[in-house]
Amino acid sequence: MHCCRRRARSRCGCGRPGARYPAREVAVSDITVEARLVRAAVAWLADLRERLADAVRTGRLPHAVLLLGPEGAGQAELACWLAGLLLCERDAGAACGDCVSCRLFLAGTHPDCHWVGIEADASAIRVEQIRDLAGSLETRSFRGHRKVVVIDPADSMNISSFNALLKTLEEPSENTYLLLTASRRDRLPATIRSRCSCQQLPLPTPAQAVAWLQLQQSRDGWARLLELAQGAPFLALNYASSGLEALDADMQEALGPAGKVPFDVLGLADAWRADRPEVRLAWLELWLTELLREAAWSSDGVNNNRRYRLPADGDRTIITRGYRLLDALREARGRIGGSLNVQLLFENLLVDLAEWMRSNSWRAHSNQSRT
């Protein structure tokens, strides 16, 4: 269960910005350690890094830290950076990159680093992984220094996994630190949150994020990808490499202009189930959120992505029903990682969406906007 030695932990590229680490590949991940360090070194995380480093240096870091932020805000990168800082044997306030621990850590073979993640054949962190972890932590540190556990993402655990982790949080071994990452606070039980020091990761301004993204890859379209990623630059970067712009166009074409209903519910549900269903749900949530937000504050009617329109006056029932649909979308996003029928989930959502779009208020307004 050592850091980076199994698939579930292979995404960890750990260390500190500026350390003298060679750029080695880490297991399955296509992101080098050096790339992870660069990501953790972004300017908008500087204040948080400084606070965490100061807590390590002065011995005030709690034994359990929850790194919380939107998906793609850099939780895993920061957890890797902090793990490297904790394991460095020189305790100089920054990982030196030269001591035995730093070299073991970089190579992914440090016996005191445990990285628990979602395994390749699973959709969540299993309770057996947490039980195995508890057994590993009962032994003394191999290097006679600290032991570090990273659970990424902690919000993918089920209730059995949380219960198994609770004892470790309540009775931590000496010099053992647990670093949890999450993007959905509501998926973490209060018993877990209350035993962790919660550190909220900030997002950059859109201008900062686009400038940073252009440095990673000079291209057009970053503003739209960042919008789809809801401001999270690391997620936007992943979207760019996974062809999300084509998915974006496909989603807009599938829904069509306002009033183009009914659409092919069964066909769309089957297609969306098979191709990045989590991303499609996120797209639908963003689309509907923007539509409703603009409708609530605008006095002129709303043109969302230049193709959709809601009335800004008159019967507001359509807005209320839209918010109910938005709640259903958010609930679906929270459940899609579990063992549920994704096809049926999309069918139900699309039926509700079609009914909402077919409402008299929508139709009357969309017909008027075309005349």
C-alpha positions in Angstrom: 0.0 0.0 0.0 3.0 2.3 -0.4 2.7 5.5 -2.3 2.4 5.2 -6.1 3.2 1.4 -6.1 -0.3 0.3 -6.9 -2.8 1.6 -9.5 -4.9 3.3 -6.9 -1.9 5.4 -5.8 -0.2 5.9 -9.2 -1.5 9.5 -9.6 0.7 10.9 -6.9 3.5 13.1 -8.1 5.0 14.4 -4.9 7.5 16.9 -3.8 7.9 20.6 -3.5 8.3 23.4 -6.1 12.0 24.1 -6.7 13.3 20.9 -5.2 16.1 19.1 -7.1 13.9 16.2 -8.3 14.4 14.6 -11.7 11.3 14.5 -13.9 10.3 10.8 -13.6 7.1 9.1 -14.7 5.0 7.7 -11.9 3.3 4.4 -12.7 0.1 4.7 -14.8 -0.2 8.5 -14.7 0.9 10.4 -17.8 1.7 13.4 -15.5 5.4 13.5 -14.5 6.4 14.3 -10.9 7.8 17.6 -12.2 4.4 18.5 -13.7 2.8 17.7 -10.4 5.2 20.0 -8.7 4.6 22.8 -11.1 0.8 22.4 -10.6 1.2 22.6 -6.8 3.3 25.7 -7.2 0.6 27.9 -8.9 0.4 31.4 -7.6 -3.2 31.2 -6.3 -2.2 28.3 -3.9 0.8 30.2 -2.5 -0.9 31.5 0.7 -2.2 28.1 1.5 1.1 26.4 0.9 2.8 28.9 3.2 0.3 28.3 6.0 0.7 24.6 5.7 4.5 24.7 5.6 4.5 27.0 8.7 2.3 24.5 10.5 4.7 21.7 9.7 7.7 23.7 10.6 6.3 24.7 14.0 4.7 21.3 14.8 1.2 22.7 14.7 -0.2 20.7 11.8 -3.2 18.6 12.9 -2.9 14.9 12.4 -5.8 14.9 9.9 -6.2 17.6 7.1 -9.1 17.8 4.7 -8.2 19.6 1.4 -11.5 20.7 0.1 -12.3 22.5 -3.1 -14.1 22.3 -6.5 -13.1 19.4 -8.7 -9.9 20.3 -10.5 -8.8 22.9 -7.9 -5.6 21.0 -7.1 -6.4 18.9 -4.1 -4.4 15.9 -5.1 -1.4 18.0 -6.2 -1.4 19.9 -2.9 -1.7 16.6 -1.0 1.3 15.2 -2.8 3.3 18.4 -2.0 2.4 18.3 1.6 3.1 14.6 1.9 6.6 15.2 0.5 7.1 18.0 3.0 6.1 15.9 5.9 8.3 13.0 4.9 11.5 15.0 4.3 14.0 14.1 7.0 15.7 17.5 7.2 12.7 19.4 8.5 13.9 22.5 6.9 10.4 23.9 6.2 10.6 22.7 2.6 11.3 19.3 1.1 15.0 19.1 0.3 14.8 16.6 -2.5 18.2 15.1 -1.5 17.6 13.1 1.7 16.8 9.3 1.6 13.1 9.9 2.3 12.8 12.5 -0.5 14.4 10.1 -3.0 12.2 7.2 -1.9 9.2 9.4 -2.1 9.9 10.6 -5.6 10.5 7.0 -6.7 7.2 6.0 -5.4 8.7 3.4 -3.0 8.6 5.2 0.4 7.5 2.6 2.9 5.9 5.3 5.2 3.8 6.8 2.5 0.3 5.3 1.8 -1.8 6.5 -1.0 -5.4 5.2 -1.1 -7.5 5.9 -4.2 -10.1 4.3 -6.5 -8.8 1.1 -8.0 -9.1 0.5 -11.7 -11.9 -2.0 -11.4 -14.0 0.0 -8.9 -16.1 3.1 -8.7 -15.3 4.0 -5.1 -12.7 3.5 -2.4 -13.6 0.1 -0.9 -13.9 -0.7 2.8 -11.2 -3.4 2.4 -8.7 -0.7 1.4 -9.3 1.3 4.6 -9.1 -1.8 6.7 -5.8 -2.7 5.1 -4.6 0.8 5.7 -5.4 0.6 9.4 -3.3 -2.6 9.7 -0.4 -1.0 8.0 -0.4 2.0 10.3 -0.1 -0.2 13.4 3.6 -0.8 12.6 6.4 1.6 13.4 7.8 4.0 10.9 10.4 2.3 8.7 12.5 5.5 8.5 11.9 6.4 12.1 10.2 9.6 11.0 6.6 10.4 10.0 4.0 8.3 8.3 1.7 9.9 5.8 -1.6 8.7 4.4 -3.3 10.4 1.4 -6.9 9.4 0.7 -7.9 10.8 -2.7 -10.7 11.4 -3.2 -12.2 10.8 0.3 -15.7 11.7 -0.9 -15.8 8.6 -3.0 -16.0 6.4 0.1 -19.2 4.7 1.2 -20.6 4.6 4.7 -18.7 1.3 5.5 -15.4 2.9 4.4 -16.1 6.0 6.5 -16.9 3.9 9.6 -13.6 2.0 9.1 -11.7 5.2 8.8 -13.3 6.8 11.8 -11.3 4.7 14.3 -8.0 5.8 12.7 -9.0 9.4 12.9 -10.0 9.1 16.5 -6.9 7.1 17.6 -4.1 8.1 15.2 -0.7 6.4 15.5 2.2 8.6 16.7 3.7 10.8 14.0 1.0 9.7 11.5 -0.7 12.3 9.3 -3.8 11.7 7.2 -4.5 14.0 4.2 -7.9 13.7 2.7 -9.0 15.3 -0.5 -12.6 16.1 -1.5 -14.7 18.2 -3.9 -18.1 17.4 -2.4 -18.3 18.4 1.2 -21.8 17.0 1.6 -20.6 13.5 0.8 -18.4 13.5 3.9 -20.2 12.6 7.2 -20.0 15.1 9.9 -18.1 12.7 12.1 -15.3 12.7 9.5 -15.3 16.5 8.9 -15.2 17.3 12.6 -12.0 15.3 13.1 -10.1 17.0 10.3 -8.7 20.5 9.9 -10.5 21.7 6.8 -8.4 23.7 4.3 -10.4 25.3 1.5 -8.5 25.6 -1.8 -9.1 28.9 -3.6 -9.8 29.2 -7.3 -7.9 31.8 -9.4 -9.7 34.7 -11.1 -10.8 33.8 -14.7 -8.0 36.1 -16.0 -5.4 34.3 -13.9 -6.6 30.9 -14.9 -6.7 31.7 -18.6 -3.2 33.2 -18.5 -1.9 30.1 -16.7 -3.7 27.7 -19.1 -2.2 29.6 -22.1 1.3 29.0 -20.6 0.5 25.3 -20.5 -0.8 25.2 -24.1 -1.2 28.1 -26.4 -4.6 27.7 -28.1 -8.1 29.2 -28.5 -11.1 28.3 -26.4 -9.7 28.3 -22.9 -12.4 30.7 -21.7 -15.2 28.3 -22.7 -13.4 25.2 -21.2 -12.8 27.1 -18.0 -16.5 28.0 -17.9 -17.4 24.3 -18.4 -14.9 23.5 -15.6 -16.7 26.1 -13.4 -13.4 28.0 -12.9 -11.2 25.1 -12.0 -8.0 25.4 -14.2 -6.7 21.8 -13.7 -10.1 20.4 -14.7 -10.1 22.7 -17.8 -6.7 21.4 -18.7 -8.0 17.8 -18.5 -11.0 18.8 -20.6 -8.7 20.2 -23.3 -6.9 16.9 -23.6 -10.1 14.8 -23.6 -11.9 16.4 -26.4 -14.5 18.2 -24.4 -15.1 20.9 -27.0 -16.6 18.2 -29.2 -18.8 17.0 -26.3 -19.8 20.6 -25.7 -21.0 21.0 -29.3 -22.7 17.7 -29.2 -24.7 18.6 -26.0 -25.9 21.9 -27.5 -26.8 20.2 -30.7 -28.7 17.4 -28.9 -30.9 19.8 -26.9 -31.4 22.0 -29.9 -32.9 25.5 -29.8 -35.6 26.4 -27.3 -38.9 24.7 -28.2 -37.3 21.8 -30.1 -39.0 19.1 -28.1 -39.6 16.2 -27.7 -36.1 15.1 -28.4 -35.0 11.4 -28.6 -35.0 10.6 -24.9 -34.0 6.9 -25.2 -31.4 7.6 -27.9 -29.7 10.4 -25.9 -29.8 8.5 -22.7 -28.1 5.5 -24.3 -25.4 7.7 -26.0 -24.7 9.8 -22.9 -24.5 6.7 -20.6 -21.8 5.3 -22.8 -19.7 8.5 -23.2 -18.5 10.4 -20.1 -21.8 10.5 -18.2 -20.3 12.4 -15.3 -19.1 15.2 -17.6 -22.4 15.3 -19.3 -24.3 15.7 -16.0 -21.8 18.5 -15.1 -22.5 20.2 -18.4 -26.3 20.0 -17.9 -25.9 21.4 -14.4 -23.9 24.4 -15.6 -26.2 25.0 -18.6 -29.3 25.0 -16.4 -27.6 27.0 -13.6 -26.7 29.8 -16.0 -30.1 29.8 -17.6 -31.9 30.1 -14.3 -29.4 32.6 -12.8 -29.7 34.9 -15.7 -33.5 34.6 -15.8 -33.8 35.5 -12.1 -31.7 38.7 -12.5 -32.4 39.8 -16.0 -35.3 42.1 -17.1 -34.9 41.4 -20.8 -35.3 37.6 -21.1 -32.3 35.3 -21.2 -30.2 34.1 -24.1 -28.0 31.2 -22.8 -25.1 30.3 -25.0 -27.0 32.2 -27.8 -29.4 29.3 -28.2 -31.8 29.1 -25.3 -34.2 31.6 -23.8 -36.4 31.9 -20.7 -39.0 34.6 -20.1 -38.0 37.4 -17.7 -41.5 38.3 -16.7 -44.9 36.9 -16.5 -45.5 33.4 -15.1 -42.5 32.4 -12.9 -43.6 28.8 -12.5 -41.1 27.8 -15.1 -38.3 29.2 -13.0 -39.4 27.3 -9.9 -39.7 24.1 -11.9 -36.3 24.7 -13.3 -34.7 24.9 -9.9 -36.4 21.6 -9.0 -34.8 20.1 -12.0 -31.5 21.5 -11.1 -31.8 19.9 -7.6 -32.4 16.5 -9.4 -29.3 17.0 -11.6 -27.1 17.7 -8.6 -28.4 14.7 -6.8 -27.7 12.6 -9.9 -24.1 13.8 -10.0 -23.7 12.7 -6.4 -25.0 9.3 -7.1 -23.5 8.5 -10.5 -20.3 7.0 -9.0 -22.4 4.3 -7.2 -24.0 1.2 -8.4 -27.1 2.7 -10.1 -28.6 2.3 -13.6 -27.1 5.3 -15.5 -29.3 4.7 -18.5 -32.5 5.0 -16.3 -31.0 8.0 -14.6 -30.6 9.8 -17.9 -34.0 8.8 -19.1 -35.7 10.2 -16.1 -33.7 13.4 -16.3 -34.4 13.9 -20.0 -38.1 13.2 -19.6 -38.3 15.9 -16.9 -36.2 18.3 -19.0 -38.4 17.7 -22.1 -41.5 18.3 -20.0 -40.0 21.5 -18.6 -39.0 22.8 -22.1 -42.4 21.9 -23.5 -44.2 24.1 -20.9 -46.5 26.8 -22.1 -44.3 29.6 -20.8 -41.3 28.3 -22.6 -43.1 27.5 -25.8 -44.8 30.9 -26.0 -41.7 32.8 -25.3 -39.5 30.7 -27.7 -42.2 31.1 -30.5 -42.3 34.8 -29.9 -38.5 35.1 -30.0 -38.5 33.4 -33.5 -41.0 35.8 -35.0 
